[in-house]
Amino acid sequence: MEAPLPQGRAESQSVVFHAEGLTKIYRMGEVEVTALRGVDLDLFRGEFVVLLGPSGSGKSTLLNILGGLDAPTAGRVICGGRDLVRAGEAELTEFRRHAVGFVFQFYNLIPSLTARENVAIVTDIARDPMAPEEALALVGLGERLDYFPAQLSGGEQQRVAIARAIAKRPAVLLCDEPTGALDSRTGVVVLEALERINAELGTTTVVITHNADIARMAHRIIHLSDGRIGRIERNPKRCAARELSW
């Protein structure tokens, strides 16, 4: 029996992203590399999704297209009634600024700014932001507001990056290997922060990983291989982040 979607909503009423026929071909001189091959996918409001697959399977390309950072060679992506493929650069900039948050493997914090100031970079331009202090408290860093990145551990820096991403209250949080540079214990702390944001804010959360154990905390696991979705599974019973180890 499949696990229900968050909040018990019908799928037709809770689609955040609708993608169909996504194909991406990179051209490097005379060489063509096909990163995505006709991907169809819906992502639903409030769910926690893990994209699982080996290097080169198309995970990051798919995430970048969903986030408006890249455009497909063919296909379309609809988010909130907006066709991202047909959108102009100004509309895409607005979409990235307000609707979607990004977390990457490397934290991209500004070394000369404190944790609070790194988050304020986003809150200063968002429409209805959290206070930086609120966002940092959500990821367990309420007592590290005035620490500089060099004074924080790797896991703490990643949690600042997560706070920065969610402070603008995005509908979707896209995470590309957020624990890839961390050891298991620290990675679990970061995953707990993502878990809390998904549960408390209802933020649709998509996590790319090579780590199959992380998939145990997802509502759905999407397996990619050679630019295609091989299969999609639902977890009948999700694990809490604190139960994971690798």
Backbone as JSON, one array per atom type, in Angstrom:
{
  "sequence": "MEAPLPQGRAESQSVVFHAEGLTKIYRMGEVEVTALRGVDLDLFRGEFVVLLGPSGSGKSTLLNILGGLDAPTAGRVICGGRDLVRAGEAELTEFRRHAVGFVFQFYNLIPSLTARENVAIVTDIARDPMAPEEALALVGLGERLDYFPAQLSGGEQQRVAIARAIAKRPAVLLCDEPTGALDSRTGVVVLEALERINAELGTTTVVITHNADIARMAHRIIHLSDGRIGRIERNPKRCAARELSW",
  "N": [[0.84, -1.2, 0.0], [0.56, 2.21, -0.89], [2.13, 5.06, 0.57], [0.25, 7.83, 1.84], [-0.03, 11.09, 0.33], [1.38, 14.14, 1.7], [-0.68, 15.83, 4.08], [-2.92, 14.66, 3.08], [-3.92, 15.43, 0.57], [-5.52, 15.43, -2.64], [-3.82, 14.31, -5.54], [-4.24, 15.76, -7.93], [-4.9, 18.24, -6.99], [-2.71, 19.29, -5.8], [-0.36, 19.68, -7.2], [2.83, 20.96, -7.61], [5.04, 21.2, -9.34], [4.85, 20.47, -12.75], [6.2, 18.52, -15.11], [6.95, 17.64, -18.42], [8.13, 15.54, -20.99], [10.84, 16.3, -20.79], [13.86, 17.03, -22.19], [17.34, 17.26, -22.45], [20.07, 18.36, -24.16], [23.45, 18.74, -24.33], [25.75, 20.57, -26.18], [29.02, 20.33, -27.21], [31.2, 21.61, -29.1], [31.54, 19.45, -31.74], [30.46, 17.39, -30.4], [27.72, 15.79, -28.84], [25.97, 15.56, -25.83], [23.55, 13.83, -24.17], [21.66, 14.64, -21.53], [19.15, 14.47, -20.31], [16.3, 12.49, -21.12], [13.43, 12.78, -22.27], [11.83, 13.18, -19.84], [9.11, 12.79, -17.67], [7.3, 14.19, -15.02], [5.7, 14.82, -11.91], [5.63, 16.94, -9.08], [4.6, 17.28, -5.73], [2.74, 19.36, -3.44], [4.2, 19.99, -0.34], [5.58, 17.58, -0.08], [8.4, 15.39, 0.55], [11.0, 14.63, -1.41], [13.34, 12.39, -2.79], [15.89, 12.36, -5.16], [17.5, 9.87, -6.73], [20.42, 8.33, -7.93], [23.2, 7.35, -10.07], [26.3, 9.2, -10.74], [26.04, 11.35, -13.53], [23.51, 10.6, -14.26], [21.55, 12.44, -14.69], [20.42, 13.89, -12.62], [21.19, 16.43, -11.44], [20.9, 18.08, -13.65], [18.14, 17.91, -14.1], [17.22, 19.07, -11.7], [18.24, 21.66, -11.95], [16.81, 22.6, -14.16], [14.18, 22.53, -13.18], [14.47, 24.48, -11.25], [14.77, 26.77, -12.73], [17.31, 27.49, -13.49], [18.45, 26.48, -15.71], [17.62, 25.67, -19.12], [15.47, 23.41, -20.85], [16.21, 21.38, -23.77], [14.05, 20.37, -25.1], [10.54, 19.95, -24.29], [8.47, 20.8, -21.4], [7.95, 22.81, -18.42], [5.81, 23.42, -15.82], [5.01, 25.57, -13.23], [3.14, 26.64, -10.61], [1.26, 27.65, -12.41], [2.88, 28.97, -14.16], [4.75, 28.87, -17.1], [7.83, 27.77, -17.29], [9.61, 27.31, -19.34], [8.92, 28.96, -21.43], [9.18, 31.38, -20.27], [10.53, 34.68, -19.91], [13.78, 36.19, -19.2], [13.54, 38.06, -17.11], [11.2, 37.21, -15.83], [11.99, 34.67, -15.03], [14.04, 35.33, -13.26], [12.54, 36.57, -11.24], [11.05, 34.35, -10.45], [13.08, 32.62, -9.44], [13.98, 34.2, -7.38], [11.84, 34.43, -5.58], [10.18, 32.11, -5.46], [11.56, 29.71, -5.21], [14.02, 27.95, -3.36], [17.52, 27.32, -3.07], [19.92, 24.83, -2.25], [23.21, 23.83, -2.11], [26.0, 21.51, -2.51], [28.31, 22.78, -1.7], [28.74, 25.58, 0.39], [28.71, 28.32, -0.22], [28.79, 30.69, 1.25], [29.3, 34.11, 2.26], [32.42, 35.05, 3.31], [33.08, 37.31, 4.85], [30.82, 38.09, 6.13], [28.51, 37.72, 8.84], [26.58, 34.89, 10.12], [23.92, 35.76, 10.43], [23.97, 38.0, 8.72], [24.56, 36.81, 6.27], [22.17, 35.46, 5.77], [20.44, 37.63, 5.68], [21.0, 38.77, 3.25], [19.26, 37.57, 1.47], [16.75, 38.03, 2.68], [16.5, 40.75, 2.53], [15.65, 41.29, -0.05], [13.4, 39.85, -0.5], [9.81, 39.23, -0.77], [8.05, 38.61, 1.39], [9.61, 37.95, 3.81], [11.04, 35.76, 6.34], [12.38, 36.86, 9.48], [15.95, 37.01, 9.69], [16.88, 35.91, 12.09], [14.79, 34.21, 12.83], [14.82, 32.32, 10.74], [17.34, 31.17, 11.12], [17.02, 30.12, 13.66], [15.21, 28.08, 13.07], [16.84, 26.18, 11.9], [18.38, 25.44, 13.97], [20.37, 27.22, 14.83], [20.18, 29.41, 16.45], [21.83, 30.48, 18.39], [24.09, 31.18, 17.1], [24.16, 33.47, 15.64], [25.85, 35.69, 15.17], [28.23, 34.68, 14.36], [31.0, 34.22, 12.19], [31.51, 32.57, 8.98], [34.0, 31.15, 9.1], [34.17, 30.56, 11.75], [32.4, 28.57, 12.16], [31.39, 25.12, 12.02], [31.5, 22.67, 9.3], [28.94, 21.49, 9.01], [27.37, 23.38, 10.36], [27.76, 25.6, 8.72], [26.47, 24.68, 6.43], [23.89, 24.57, 7.38], [23.4, 27.28, 7.79], [23.35, 28.01, 5.11], [21.01, 26.65, 4.36], [19.14, 28.01, 5.96], [19.33, 30.52, 4.76], [18.24, 29.88, 2.28], [15.6, 29.23, 2.89], [14.55, 31.43, 4.1], [13.15, 33.25, 2.57], [10.71, 32.15, 2.36], [10.13, 30.04, 0.36], [8.19, 28.19, -2.07], [9.26, 25.83, -2.86], [12.08, 23.83, -2.09], [15.17, 23.15, -3.3], [17.7, 20.84, -3.27], [20.98, 20.02, -3.81], [22.95, 17.43, -3.35], [23.26, 18.0, -0.47], [24.52, 16.95, 1.77], [26.87, 16.02, 0.88], [29.52, 16.83, 1.35], [29.95, 16.25, 3.95], [30.48, 14.43, 7.05], [28.87, 11.4, 8.32], [27.52, 11.8, 10.83], [27.32, 14.62, 11.01], [25.99, 15.1, 8.65], [23.48, 13.97, 9.17], [22.47, 15.79, 11.03], [22.12, 18.02, 9.39], [20.2, 16.96, 7.65], [18.13, 16.65, 9.46], [17.46, 19.32, 9.83], [16.41, 19.92, 7.29], [14.26, 18.15, 7.29], [12.71, 19.19, 9.36], [11.97, 21.7, 8.33], [10.48, 20.92, 6.1], [8.35, 19.62, 7.41], [7.3, 21.57, 9.21], [6.94, 23.96, 7.77], [5.78, 23.1, 5.47], [7.11, 23.03, 3.07], [7.77, 22.02, -0.16], [10.22, 19.69, -0.75], [13.13, 18.77, -2.38], [15.67, 16.51, -2.75], [18.79, 15.78, -3.99], [20.87, 12.95, -4.09], [23.58, 10.57, -3.8], [23.34, 8.73, -1.93], [21.76, 6.01, -0.85], [20.64, 5.46, 1.61], [19.58, 7.82, 2.61], [17.27, 8.05, 1.2], [15.37, 6.74, 2.67], [13.99, 8.52, 4.28], [12.23, 9.86, 2.71], [9.08, 10.87, 1.18], [8.67, 10.07, -1.44], [10.77, 8.27, -3.72], [12.71, 8.93, -6.45], [14.13, 7.31, -9.02], [16.82, 7.79, -11.11], [18.39, 7.09, -14.21], [20.74, 7.18, -16.74], [19.61, 9.5, -17.84], [16.89, 9.09, -17.72], [13.8, 8.44, -15.96], [13.82, 5.68, -14.02], [12.26, 4.31, -12.14], [9.65, 5.06, -9.76], [9.2, 5.2, -6.34], [7.17, 4.89, -3.38], [7.59, 5.49, 0.04], [6.34, 3.26, 2.35], [6.6, 3.55, 5.04], [8.16, 6.14, 6.54], [11.48, 6.96, 7.61], [12.83, 8.75, 10.36], [15.21, 11.41, 10.22], [17.17, 11.19, 12.19], [17.4, 8.48, 12.53], [18.99, 7.55, 10.56], [22.08, 6.31, 9.19], [25.37, 6.1, 7.84]],
  "CA": [[0.0, 0.0, 0.0], [1.38, 3.4, -1.0], [1.93, 6.06, 1.61], [-0.51, 8.98, 1.36], [0.66, 12.35, 0.19], [1.24, 14.99, 2.87], [-1.93, 16.54, 4.31], [-4.0, 13.91, 2.49], [-4.5, 16.12, -0.57], [-5.56, 14.71, -3.91], [-2.69, 14.7, -6.36], [-4.63, 16.75, -8.92], [-5.07, 19.53, -6.34], [-1.51, 19.69, -5.06], [0.83, 19.65, -8.05], [3.66, 22.16, -7.59], [5.75, 21.16, -10.62], [4.45, 19.49, -13.76], [7.19, 18.48, -16.19], [6.68, 16.6, -19.41], [9.0, 15.44, -22.16], [12.07, 17.08, -20.62], [15.07, 16.53, -22.85], [18.42, 18.23, -22.42], [21.25, 17.96, -24.93], [24.56, 19.69, -24.28], [26.61, 20.5, -27.37], [30.38, 20.8, -26.99], [31.79, 21.44, -30.42], [30.8, 18.48, -32.54], [30.0, 16.32, -29.52], [26.46, 15.99, -28.16], [25.75, 14.74, -24.64], [22.15, 13.88, -23.77], [21.58, 14.53, -20.08], [17.79, 14.03, -19.99], [15.68, 11.85, -22.28], [11.97, 12.69, -22.21], [11.4, 12.96, -18.45], [7.79, 13.25, -17.21], [7.35, 14.17, -13.56], [4.95, 15.77, -11.09], [6.02, 17.08, -7.68], [3.39, 17.68, -5.02], [2.89, 20.3, -2.34], [4.5, 19.49, 0.99], [6.25, 16.28, -0.01], [9.85, 15.29, 0.62], [11.36, 13.74, -2.52], [14.77, 12.14, -3.02], [16.31, 11.94, -6.49], [18.58, 8.92, -6.49], [21.01, 7.79, -9.15], [24.65, 7.52, -10.16], [26.79, 10.38, -11.44], [25.74, 11.35, -14.95], [22.17, 10.08, -14.54], [20.67, 13.55, -15.03], [19.78, 14.45, -11.43], [21.45, 17.86, -11.3], [20.3, 18.76, -14.8], [16.71, 17.99, -13.82], [17.02, 20.04, -10.63], [18.52, 23.0, -12.48], [15.7, 22.99, -15.02], [13.05, 22.82, -12.3], [14.74, 25.72, -10.53], [14.91, 27.9, -13.62], [18.72, 27.81, -13.7], [18.81, 25.95, -17.04], [16.44, 25.46, -19.97], [15.54, 22.14, -21.59], [16.24, 21.41, -25.23], [12.66, 20.12, -25.47], [9.67, 19.68, -23.16], [7.99, 21.98, -20.67], [7.84, 22.77, -16.96], [4.81, 24.34, -15.3], [5.06, 25.75, -11.78], [2.23, 27.71, -10.2], [0.63, 28.23, -13.6], [3.89, 29.65, -14.96], [5.51, 28.02, -18.01], [9.21, 28.22, -17.12], [10.36, 27.2, -20.59], [8.58, 30.12, -22.25], [9.37, 32.61, -19.49], [11.69, 35.52, -20.2], [14.78, 36.22, -18.13], [13.03, 38.83, -15.97], [10.24, 36.37, -15.12], [12.76, 33.6, -14.38], [14.72, 35.93, -12.12], [11.53, 36.73, -10.2], [10.73, 33.0, -9.98], [14.18, 32.14, -8.6], [14.11, 35.07, -6.2], [10.73, 34.35, -4.64], [9.42, 30.85, -5.4], [12.38, 28.52, -5.05], [15.26, 28.08, -2.62], [18.55, 26.38, -3.51], [20.99, 24.43, -1.33], [24.17, 23.05, -2.87], [26.97, 20.77, -1.71], [29.22, 23.76, -1.11], [27.82, 26.45, 1.1], [28.65, 29.61, -0.91], [28.59, 31.79, 2.19], [30.26, 35.21, 2.13], [33.25, 34.9, 4.52], [33.18, 38.53, 5.64], [29.52, 38.36, 6.75], [28.07, 36.78, 9.87], [25.46, 34.03, 9.74], [22.74, 36.63, 10.31], [24.12, 38.86, 7.54], [24.45, 35.96, 5.09], [20.74, 35.22, 5.54], [19.81, 38.92, 5.37], [21.17, 39.04, 1.82], [18.03, 37.12, 0.83], [15.55, 38.64, 3.27], [16.43, 42.16, 2.13], [15.04, 41.44, -1.37], [12.23, 38.98, -0.6], [8.53, 39.91, -0.59], [7.48, 38.37, 2.72], [10.62, 37.06, 4.39], [11.25, 35.6, 7.78], [13.56, 37.53, 10.03], [17.1, 36.11, 9.67], [16.95, 35.22, 13.37], [13.8, 33.14, 12.8], [15.29, 31.27, 9.83], [18.48, 30.49, 11.75], [16.49, 29.32, 14.77], [14.58, 26.89, 12.5], [17.87, 25.18, 11.61], [19.12, 25.16, 15.19], [21.54, 28.08, 14.96], [19.77, 30.64, 17.1], [22.9, 31.02, 19.22], [25.27, 31.4, 16.26], [23.78, 34.54, 14.72], [26.92, 36.65, 14.88], [29.45, 33.96, 14.03], [31.42, 34.23, 10.79], [31.64, 31.2, 8.47], [35.23, 30.49, 9.56], [33.97, 30.15, 13.14], [31.37, 27.54, 12.17], [31.74, 23.84, 11.42], [30.91, 22.46, 7.98], [27.51, 21.28, 9.14], [26.75, 24.65, 10.72], [27.74, 26.44, 7.52], [25.42, 24.19, 5.54], [22.6, 24.97, 7.96], [23.24, 28.7, 7.44], [22.92, 28.03, 3.7], [19.6, 26.25, 4.34], [18.38, 29.14, 6.5], [19.3, 31.55, 3.71], [17.35, 29.43, 1.2], [14.18, 29.15, 3.29], [14.12, 32.68, 4.73], [12.21, 33.96, 1.7], [9.49, 31.33, 2.35], [9.88, 29.52, -1.0], [7.27, 27.05, -2.19], [10.05, 24.64, -3.14], [13.49, 23.85, -1.71], [15.9, 22.22, -4.17], [18.97, 20.57, -2.58], [21.86, 19.19, -4.63], [23.97, 16.79, -2.5], [23.51, 18.89, 0.66], [25.37, 16.31, 2.78], [27.96, 15.37, 0.15], [30.84, 17.19, 1.88], [29.87, 16.1, 5.4], [30.49, 13.07, 7.59], [27.54, 10.88, 8.58], [26.88, 12.43, 11.99], [27.0, 16.0, 10.66], [24.98, 15.03, 7.6], [22.18, 13.71, 9.79], [22.01, 17.06, 11.61], [21.64, 18.83, 8.26], [18.94, 16.36, 7.19], [17.11, 16.98, 10.46], [17.01, 20.68, 9.54], [15.53, 19.84, 6.12], [13.06, 17.44, 7.75], [11.9, 20.12, 10.17], [11.43, 22.71, 7.42], [9.43, 20.26, 5.33], [7.2, 19.33, 8.27], [6.73, 22.74, 9.88], [6.57, 24.99, 6.81], [5.11, 22.51, 4.32], [7.89, 23.34, 1.87], [8.13, 20.89, -1.02], [11.67, 19.56, -0.62], [13.71, 17.8, -3.3], [17.07, 16.29, -2.37], [19.63, 14.91, -4.81], [21.91, 12.27, -3.33], [24.03, 9.25, -4.2], [23.27, 7.91, -0.73], [20.46, 5.34, -0.83], [20.07, 5.45, 2.96], [18.82, 9.06, 2.79], [15.96, 7.85, 0.58], [14.43, 6.17, 3.65], [13.21, 9.57, 4.93], [11.43, 10.54, 1.69], [7.76, 10.37, 0.8], [8.87, 9.34, -2.7], [12.13, 8.15, -4.25], [12.71, 8.92, -7.91], [15.39, 6.73, -9.47], [17.23, 8.2, -12.46], [19.49, 6.35, -14.83], [20.97, 7.5, -18.15], [18.73, 10.56, -18.28], [15.49, 8.68, -17.67], [13.29, 7.95, -14.69], [13.68, 4.23, -14.08], [11.07, 3.96, -11.36], [9.3, 5.94, -8.65], [8.7, 4.43, -5.2], [6.72, 5.6, -2.19], [7.92, 4.82, 1.29], [5.17, 2.97, 3.18], [6.89, 4.09, 6.37], [9.35, 6.96, 6.47], [12.38, 7.02, 8.76], [13.3, 10.07, 10.79], [16.62, 11.63, 9.86], [18.05, 10.72, 13.29], [17.53, 7.02, 12.45], [19.86, 7.21, 9.43], [23.54, 6.26, 9.37], [26.05, 5.55, 6.65]],
  "C": [[0.87, 1.25, 0.0], [1.07, 4.36, 0.14], [1.15, 7.23, 1.06], [0.38, 10.19, 1.19], [0.47, 13.18, 1.44], [-0.12, 15.67, 2.89], [-3.12, 15.85, 3.65], [-4.64, 14.56, 1.28], [-4.55, 15.22, -1.79], [-4.44, 15.22, -4.8], [-3.06, 15.82, -7.33], [-4.74, 18.16, -8.32], [-3.77, 20.06, -5.76], [-0.24, 19.65, -5.9], [1.55, 21.0, -7.97], [4.42, 22.29, -8.9], [5.11, 20.1, -11.51], [5.45, 19.6, -14.91], [6.83, 17.37, -17.16], [7.64, 16.7, -20.59], [10.32, 16.16, -22.03], [13.26, 16.36, -21.23], [16.12, 17.63, -22.78], [19.63, 17.66, -23.13], [22.28, 19.08, -24.82], [25.43, 19.49, -25.5], [27.96, 21.12, -27.05], [31.17, 20.57, -28.26], [30.94, 20.51, -31.26], [30.21, 17.35, -31.7], [28.68, 16.72, -28.87], [26.36, 15.02, -26.98], [24.3, 14.92, -24.22], [22.05, 13.61, -22.28], [20.2, 14.07, -19.61], [17.11, 13.54, -21.27], [14.17, 11.7, -22.05], [11.41, 12.42, -20.83], [10.02, 13.58, -18.22], [7.75, 13.12, -15.69], [6.41, 15.2, -12.97], [5.52, 15.76, -9.68], [4.87, 17.75, -6.95], [3.7, 18.54, -3.8], [3.17, 19.55, -1.04], [5.24, 18.17, 1.06], [7.76, 16.43, 0.05], [10.25, 14.22, -0.39], [12.88, 13.6, -2.57], [14.97, 11.69, -4.47], [17.58, 11.11, -6.33], [19.11, 8.41, -7.83], [22.49, 8.06, -9.19], [25.02, 8.84, -10.81], [26.49, 10.25, -12.93], [24.35, 10.86, -15.29], [21.17, 11.18, -14.89], [20.03, 14.25, -13.86], [19.96, 15.97, -11.34], [20.86, 18.65, -12.46], [18.81, 18.95, -14.58], [16.43, 19.06, -12.76], [17.22, 21.47, -11.14], [17.42, 23.5, -13.4], [14.47, 23.34, -14.19], [13.23, 24.16, -11.6], [14.91, 26.94, -11.41], [16.33, 28.34, -13.84], [19.2, 27.37, -15.08], [17.51, 25.75, -17.81], [16.57, 24.14, -20.69], [15.68, 22.37, -23.08], [14.84, 21.19, -25.78], [11.87, 19.8, -24.21], [9.23, 20.96, -22.47], [7.92, 21.71, -19.18], [6.84, 23.84, -16.54], [4.93, 24.38, -13.79], [4.16, 26.92, -11.41], [1.56, 28.4, -11.36], [1.6, 28.93, -14.53], [4.65, 28.63, -15.8], [6.96, 28.5, -18.0], [10.0, 28.18, -18.42], [10.12, 28.42, -21.48], [8.84, 31.44, -21.54], [10.61, 33.36, -19.95], [12.62, 35.58, -19.01], [14.28, 36.99, -16.91], [12.06, 37.98, -15.15], [10.95, 35.23, -14.4], [13.51, 34.12, -13.16], [13.76, 36.11, -10.95], [11.17, 35.37, -9.6], [11.82, 32.48, -9.04], [14.27, 32.93, -7.31], [13.06, 34.78, -5.15], [10.15, 32.95, -4.44], [10.25, 29.64, -5.03], [13.64, 28.86, -4.26], [16.24, 26.99, -3.05], [19.54, 26.11, -2.38], [21.92, 23.51, -2.11], [25.16, 22.35, -1.93], [27.93, 21.72, -1.0], [28.41, 24.99, -0.73], [27.66, 27.83, 0.47], [28.27, 30.75, 0.04], [29.65, 32.87, 1.94], [31.1, 35.28, 3.41], [33.24, 36.12, 5.43], [31.87, 38.9, 6.33], [29.2, 37.31, 7.8], [26.95, 35.89, 9.34], [24.2, 34.86, 9.51], [22.81, 37.46, 9.02], [24.06, 38.05, 6.24], [22.99, 35.67, 4.75], [20.04, 36.5, 5.12], [19.98, 39.32, 3.91], [19.91, 38.67, 1.05], [16.82, 37.86, 1.38], [15.4, 40.1, 2.86], [15.73, 42.36, 0.79], [13.78, 40.6, -1.54], [10.95, 39.77, -0.3], [8.0, 39.81, 0.83], [8.42, 37.46, 3.51], [10.42, 36.83, 5.88], [12.34, 36.58, 8.21], [14.73, 36.55, 9.96], [17.21, 35.29, 10.95], [15.98, 34.03, 13.41], [14.27, 31.98, 11.93], [16.43, 30.49, 10.45], [18.03, 29.65, 12.95], [15.86, 28.03, 14.25], [15.6, 25.79, 12.2], [18.79, 24.96, 12.8], [20.35, 26.01, 15.42], [21.19, 29.42, 15.61], [20.84, 31.27, 17.97], [24.18, 31.28, 18.44], [25.08, 32.58, 15.3], [24.95, 35.39, 14.27], [28.27, 35.98, 14.67], [29.73, 34.1, 12.53], [31.59, 32.79, 10.29], [32.87, 30.46, 8.98], [35.12, 30.02, 11.01], [32.95, 29.02, 13.27], [31.9, 26.25, 11.56], [31.1, 23.72, 10.04], [29.41, 22.28, 8.03], [26.77, 22.55, 9.51], [26.7, 25.59, 9.52], [26.65, 25.99, 6.55], [24.04, 24.58, 6.08], [22.35, 26.46, 7.78], [22.75, 28.81, 5.99], [21.45, 27.62, 3.56], [18.73, 27.38, 4.87], [18.25, 30.25, 5.48], [18.3, 31.17, 2.62], [15.89, 29.5, 1.61], [13.66, 30.46, 3.88], [13.14, 33.46, 3.88], [10.88, 33.22, 1.57], [9.19, 30.78, 0.95], [8.87, 28.38, -0.96], [8.04, 25.75, -2.29], [11.49, 24.86, -2.69], [14.19, 22.76, -2.49], [17.32, 22.07, -3.62], [19.81, 19.6, -3.4], [23.02, 18.69, -3.76], [24.27, 17.64, -1.27], [24.38, 18.29, 1.75], [26.63, 15.72, 2.16], [29.34, 15.66, 0.71], [30.94, 16.96, 3.38], [30.0, 14.64, 5.82], [29.07, 12.68, 7.99], [26.84, 11.62, 9.71], [26.44, 13.86, 11.68], [25.92, 16.04, 9.59], [23.59, 14.8, 8.15], [21.62, 14.98, 10.42], [21.45, 17.98, 10.53], [20.3, 18.29, 7.75], [17.81, 16.61, 8.18], [16.57, 18.39, 10.23], [16.06, 20.69, 8.34], [14.2, 19.18, 6.48], [12.13, 18.39, 8.51], [11.24, 21.17, 9.29], [10.29, 22.14, 6.6], [8.17, 20.06, 6.17], [6.52, 20.59, 8.79], [6.25, 23.81, 8.9], [5.79, 24.44, 5.63], [5.81, 22.77, 3.01], [8.18, 22.06, 1.09], [9.64, 20.82, -1.1], [12.17, 18.44, -1.52], [15.2, 17.71, -3.02], [17.72, 15.33, -3.35], [20.67, 14.25, -3.91], [22.34, 11.0, -4.06], [23.74, 8.22, -3.1], [21.88, 7.29, -0.6], [19.84, 5.35, 0.56], [19.2, 6.69, 3.2], [17.41, 8.91, 2.21], [14.93, 7.31, 1.58], [13.59, 7.24, 4.33], [12.27, 10.29, 3.96], [10.01, 10.01, 1.63], [7.89, 9.53, -0.48], [10.34, 9.34, -3.06], [12.03, 8.02, -5.75], [14.09, 8.46, -8.37], [15.67, 7.17, -10.91], [18.41, 7.36, -12.93], [19.56, 6.74, -16.3], [19.94, 8.51, -18.67], [17.25, 10.23, -18.27], [15.1, 8.33, -16.23], [13.07, 6.45, -14.82], [12.45, 3.76, -13.34], [10.87, 5.0, -10.27], [8.68, 5.08, -7.56], [8.15, 5.37, -4.15], [7.13, 4.79, -0.97], [6.65, 4.53, 2.08], [5.34, 3.48, 4.6], [8.21, 4.84, 6.3], [10.17, 6.84, 7.76], [12.66, 8.48, 9.1], [14.79, 10.19, 10.46], [17.55, 11.07, 10.93], [18.25, 9.21, 13.27], [18.52, 6.6, 11.35], [21.32, 7.14, 9.89], [24.14, 5.68, 8.12], [27.54, 5.65, 6.84]]
}
